[in-house]
Amino acid sequence: MNQRVGKLLHTRYRVSDLDRTTFFYKEVLGLEELSRKTSPRGSTLVFFKAPGSESLIEICHYPSSGEVKVQPDLTHLAFEVANIEAFALHSASKGYPLSDGPTVSSSGGRFAFIDGPEGYEIELIERSTV
């Protein structure tokens, strides 16, 4: 009998401002909103999918749990981008400038970060073309 887990299905982030967060994931990152529902305990759940990915991102709005306070450098999501400069211009035009980078990695690619709503960090990775 296999005692290991299967594929990763989703990652959940709880947020205080659902509208601001869904704007960020759709309009800044360009993710597709797949579904929105209310859980049995009353939280609003919004599921997003990145192009080419199977795993989902679940955004949970549950005001009864109190305000969300994200500790700096606690967690982040990483997304591949074709061109960091082009993405940086796009995200800055939506109110989300780079918070760090771009930096050249040991593999010759580049990476940078932006801070999303609630303080969750997003890593942007441009793979090396060499």
N, C-alpha and C positions, 0 to 999 in steps of 0.2 A: 504494500500500500504506500503510495506517495505521500510523504509528510511535509511537502513544500507547498508554498502558495503558488497560485497561477499568475497570470498576467496582471499588471497594475491597471486598475480600472479608472480610478480618479484620485485627485488630490483636493482636499477641501481647505478653503480659507474663509474664516468668518469675518464679516465686515460690518461697520456701523452705517455707512452710507451706500446703500444698494444702487441708487441711480448713478452716482459718481463712479462707482466701481464698474458697473456694466458699461457705461460710456467708455471707460478706459480699455476694457478688454475688447470691446467691439470696434471702437473708432481709432484708438491709438495702436493697439496690437493687431487688430484685424482678425480676431477670432470669431468663429461662428457660434451664435447662441443656439443650442440644440433644444433646450427645454427649460421651462420655468414652472415650478409647482410649490405647493405648500405641504410641508411634512406633517405627519401625525401630531407632532408636538407644537406645531404652529410656526415653524421657521419657513422663510422663503428660500428656496433653493434654485439657483440658476446654473445650468451646466453649459460649459464652453468647450470647443474643440479647435485645436490648431491644425492648419493644413498639413497633411502627411502624417498626422499623429493618431494613434488609437486611444491613448489615455485622455481622460477628460479632466477639466478643472471645475470643481464645484464651488460656487460662491454661496455662502450661507449668511442670511440676514436674520438674526435672532435677537431682537432688542432686549428680551427678558434676561439674557446672559450678561448684560452690561455693555459698556463701551469697549471697543476693541483698542488695545494698546500693544502695538507690535514692537518688540525689543529690537534695537538696531542690530543688523548682521545676524539675525536669528535663522532666517530661511530665505530662499529665493527660487524663482522659476527661471529656467534658461531656455531661450528660443534662438533658433538659427535665423540669421538675416542675410540677404544677398549682399547688402552694402551698408555698412554702419553709418557712413556720413549721410546717405539718403534717408535712412531710418531716423537718424538723429534730427534732421531737418523736419521731417514729418511729425515726430513726437513732440518736438519743441513748439511747432505750430499749433498743437493741441493742448499746450500748457505743461508738457512733461519733458523738459530738457534732460540731457545726460547728466547723471550725478557723479560719474567717474569714467575715465577713459575717453577715447579708445586706447587700448594697450595692446602691444604685439605679444602674442603668446609664444611659447617655446616651439610650437609646431609651425609658426609662421602666419597663423591666422590672427585675428584681432577680436578683442572683447571689450564690452563697455556695459554700463549699468544705468538704469533709470529707476527712480523711486515712484511706484504706483500709489494709488490711494491707500490710505490706512497705514502706509509705511512699508508695505511689502516690496521687496527689491526684485527687479527683473534684470536678468543678465541677457545680453545680446551677443551672439557669437557669429562672427564672419569667418568661415573656414578658409584656409589657405587654398589658393588655386594652383600652387606649385606641386 
